Amino acid sequence: MDVVVIGGGLAGMTAARAIARRGERVVLLERTHRLGGKAGSEVRAGRNVEHGYHVFPTWYPNVREILRELGVTLVDFDRYHYVVEGKFPALVSVRGPSDLRALVHNLRHGILPWYQTVLFLGSTLDLISRSLSEKRLLDRISQIGIMREAWFMTEEVAELNQENMLKASAIPSYDMSAMTAKKIGSYWMRQASPFLSVLPGDLQETFIDPFAALVRSDGVDVRFGTEVTGLEMAGGRVKAALTSTGPVEGDAFVLATPFEVARRFVEGEVYARDPSLGNMHWLEAQPMAALHVRLNRRIPGIPKEHVFLHGGQHGLSFVDVAQIWPGHAVPMELSFISSNFAPLRSVSEADATKALLDEIKRYLPIADADVDSTVLHPNVDVPLFINTIGAWPNRPDPRSAGIPNLWLAGDHVKNPIDLACMEGAVTSAIAAARSLLESAGHADLPEVKIPPTYPRPLLAFLRFAMTPALAGAHAVARLHEWLGRPT
Ligand SMILES: Cc1cc2nc3c(=O)[nH]c(=O)nc-3n(C[C@H](O)[C@H](O)[C@H](O)COP(=O)(O)OP(=O)(O)OC[C@H]3O[C@@H](n4cnc5c(N)ncnc54)[C@H](O)[C@@H]3O)c2cc1C
């Protein structure tokens, strides 16, 4: 069988490899001249520059399986930090909720006072203990809507949650589906240690290039510089991918481009055979930008773990890769992500860089003379799918309902992870490859690993058992509010 995979991001690479390993002939068509898509780096200003730092939580079983195969050992972190404007070098360190000691640490040293931290924990438990039978309803409610309906909610807890969610996903929490927040929270709560991990080097060189070598050694024919412009149909099936260099025919097709591209192909007979694919026009994406700031001196007090700039306009967080990548011979390289880059969309790159740097200088003691170089990756042309309220029914399934030889893969395709991330992309790709191979009569099928969660009755019991603590913490918060004390 000839299989054509369109799009060489993590999803396309994973699907192509899984199918080729089972003996099918696979061609992978990629528009650019490298694999990896949003997960990777490009050469800018003479050096590899990541699209943005990528974190690998423990609940990434499918991505971690690939890393294990590549022999990559991740760098684990059990905490992250907040810096408040004008307060550096003071940092507020938050530990992942891995055990009682971590919880006690967060109660004593969290960004919010202990009683607000109790309420924060209560609201997380409240969300993740919701019934799965509410799945459809939860997808139609915002995360913040669910949180604010709780009787013990305070403004401070709601705001912190909103900030965390924005930084993690580039989605304002009034837009974020409660179902997605529930899933991420459930996976993270169950596998909280290590809280998150990062690669011991640049994303392209450490992960994507070695993975691309595996993809090719398994027999995938990778064709770079091949932009697909449409799908040619014949007899209700896809006959060929139309490309700038001519049609590429096949027996089966995996469409692994981002949805902004995939939905352009849903016209004529493609739409007539599977109108549900037209729902991709409802999906939304936002840019998540990266700013790489290389410094010519070390700033004492900057930790090796992630730091969130608390408050700020552009949703900035960073990690100092010079402390993580062995042999990276620069004094300091701060890799920032701006999760609220939309307001800067129409601003020139130079002005956007200046706006971000101005904000950074309000939080960290960086002078112009300290900055060796900056590189901005606005990612405006490769925005990230965002899990808005009600997005779930508009996302495609891994297999087209009406076109028997068409499969879809990518972080926007329905999958158990739900969030647009590497694990979502890889999980959807394994599901698509599995379905394709099954339909071709293969018995040896790739396994879709799903991260574990705590049983819901246990979470509901814990939430119920917390009621007295929540009542007490809520009363203290109200008292502070009444006395006009800052909380
Ligand atoms: C700044 C930033 C930070 C992020 N941080 C994290 C993180 O910390 N953790 C995490 O898990 N995820 C993170 N992500 C998300 C993660 O990178 C993506 O979810 C994932 O890489 C998506 O993979 P994909 O294969 O679905 O899509 P993509 O990576 O978009 O791949 C699609 C591929 O299709 C190709 N293509 C497009 N159009 C065509 C065409 N017409 N013909 C042929 N080929 C085409 C593209 O060139 C690309 O190679 C981040 C993303 C960004 C931008």
The ligand as an SDF file (V2000), in Angstrom:
LIG
                    3D

 53 58  0  0  0  0  0  0  0  0999 V2000
    6.1090   28.9600   21.2700 C   0  0  0  0  0  0  0  0  0  0  0  0
    5.5450   27.5860   21.4630 C   0  0  0  0  0  0  0  0  0  0  0  0
    5.7350   26.9350   22.6730 C   0  0  0  0  0  0  0  0  0  0  0  0
    5.2190   25.6650   22.8770 C   0  0  0  0  0  0  0  0  0  0  0  0
    5.4610   25.0280   24.0610 N   0  0  0  0  0  0  0  0  0  0  0  0
    5.0700   23.7480   24.2180 C   0  0  0  0  0  0  0  0  0  0  0  0
    5.4190   23.0310   25.3850 C   0  0  0  0  0  0  0  0  0  0  0  0
    6.0550   23.5600   26.2880 O   0  0  0  0  0  0  0  0  0  0  0  0
    5.0210   21.7360   25.4940 N   0  0  0  0  0  0  0  0  0  0  0  0
    4.2960   21.1150   24.5100 C   0  0  0  0  0  0  0  0  0  0  0  0
    3.9900   19.9300   24.6600 O   0  0  0  0  0  0  0  0  0  0  0  0
    3.9460   21.7790   23.4040 N   0  0  0  0  0  0  0  0  0  0  0  0
    4.3070   23.0700   23.2190 C   0  0  0  0  0  0  0  0  0  0  0  0
    3.9790   23.7430   22.0830 N   0  0  0  0  0  0  0  0  0  0  0  0
    3.0550   23.1030   21.1330 C   0  0  0  0  0  0  0  0  0  0  0  0
    3.6910   22.0580   20.2410 C   0  0  0  0  0  0  0  0  0  0  0  0
    4.8760   22.5560   19.6470 O   0  0  0  0  0  0  0  0  0  0  0  0
    2.6810   21.7060   19.1480 C   0  0  0  0  0  0  0  0  0  0  0  0
    1.4360   21.3860   19.7290 O   0  0  0  0  0  0  0  0  0  0  0  0
    3.1170   20.5010   18.3100 C   0  0  0  0  0  0  0  0  0  0  0  0
    4.4620   20.5980   17.9260 O   0  0  0  0  0  0  0  0  0  0  0  0
    2.2070   20.4300   17.0780 C   0  0  0  0  0  0  0  0  0  0  0  0
    2.6200   19.4040   16.2240 O   0  0  0  0  0  0  0  0  0  0  0  0
    1.7850   19.0950   14.9140 P   0  0  0  0  0  0  0  0  0  0  0  0
    2.5300   18.0430   14.1780 O   0  0  0  0  0  0  0  0  0  0  0  0
    0.3650   18.8220   15.2690 O   0  0  0  0  0  0  0  0  0  0  0  0
    1.7460   20.4580   14.0700 O   0  0  0  0  0  0  0  0  0  0  0  0
    2.9120   21.3480   13.4780 P   0  0  0  0  0  0  0  0  0  0  0  0
    4.0890   21.3360   14.3500 O   0  0  0  0  0  0  0  0  0  0  0  0
    2.2950   22.6500   13.1400 O   0  0  0  0  0  0  0  0  0  0  0  0
    3.3250   20.5830   12.1270 O   0  0  0  0  0  0  0  0  0  0  0  0
    2.6610   20.7630   10.9110 C   0  0  0  0  0  0  0  0  0  0  0  0
    3.6320   20.5390    9.7580 C   0  0  0  0  0  0  0  0  0  0  0  0
    2.9180   20.6670    8.5210 O   0  0  0  0  0  0  0  0  0  0  0  0
    3.7060   21.4120    7.6000 C   0  0  0  0  0  0  0  0  0  0  0  0
    2.8180   22.0060    6.6230 N   0  0  0  0  0  0  0  0  0  0  0  0
    1.9720   23.0570    6.8000 C   0  0  0  0  0  0  0  0  0  0  0  0
    1.3010   23.3130    5.6620 N   0  0  0  0  0  0  0  0  0  0  0  0
    1.7220   22.3920    4.7520 C   0  0  0  0  0  0  0  0  0  0  0  0
    1.3760   22.1350    3.3980 C   0  0  0  0  0  0  0  0  0  0  0  0
    0.4600   22.8560    2.7670 N   0  0  0  0  0  0  0  0  0  0  0  0
    2.0010   21.1110    2.7580 N   0  0  0  0  0  0  0  0  0  0  0  0
    2.9330   20.3520    3.3890 C   0  0  0  0  0  0  0  0  0  0  0  0
    3.2990   20.5650    4.6780 N   0  0  0  0  0  0  0  0  0  0  0  0
    2.6790   21.5570    5.3510 C   0  0  0  0  0  0  0  0  0  0  0  0
    4.3880   22.4380    8.5140 C   0  0  0  0  0  0  0  0  0  0  0  0
    5.5100   23.0140    7.8800 O   0  0  0  0  0  0  0  0  0  0  0  0
    4.7430   21.5860    9.7170 C   0  0  0  0  0  0  0  0  0  0  0  0
    5.9830   20.9470    9.5660 O   0  0  0  0  0  0  0  0  0  0  0  0
    4.4700   25.0260   21.8450 C   0  0  0  0  0  0  0  0  0  0  0  0
    4.2870   25.6650   20.6350 C   0  0  0  0  0  0  0  0  0  0  0  0
    4.8040   26.9370   20.4270 C   0  0  0  0  0  0  0  0  0  0  0  0
    4.5820   27.6300   19.1060 C   0  0  0  0  0  0  0  0  0  0  0  0
  1  2  1  0
  2  3  1  0
  2 52  2  0
  3  4  2  0
  4  5  1  0
  4 50  1  0
  5  6  2  0
  6  7  1  0
  6 13  1  0
  7  8  2  0
  7  9  1  0
  9 10  1  0
 10 11  2  0
 10 12  1  0
 12 13  2  0
 13 14  1  0
 14 15  1  0
 14 50  1  0
 15 16  1  0
 16 17  1  0
 16 18  1  0
 18 19  1  0
 18 20  1  0
 20 21  1  0
 20 22  1  0
 22 23  1  0
 23 24  1  0
 24 25  2  0
 24 26  1  0
 24 27  1  0
 27 28  1  0
 28 29  2  0
 28 30  1  0
 28 31  1  0
 31 32  1  0
 32 33  1  0
 33 34  1  0
 33 48  1  0
 34 35  1  0
 35 36  1  0
 35 46  1  0
 36 37  1  0
 36 45  1  0
 37 38  2  0
 38 39  1  0
 39 40  1  0
 39 45  2  0
 40 41  1  0
 40 42  2  0
 42 43  1  0
 43 44  2  0
 44 45  1  0
 46 47  1  0
 46 48  1  0
 48 49  1  0
 50 51  2  0
 51 52  1  0
 52 53  1  0
M  END
$$$$
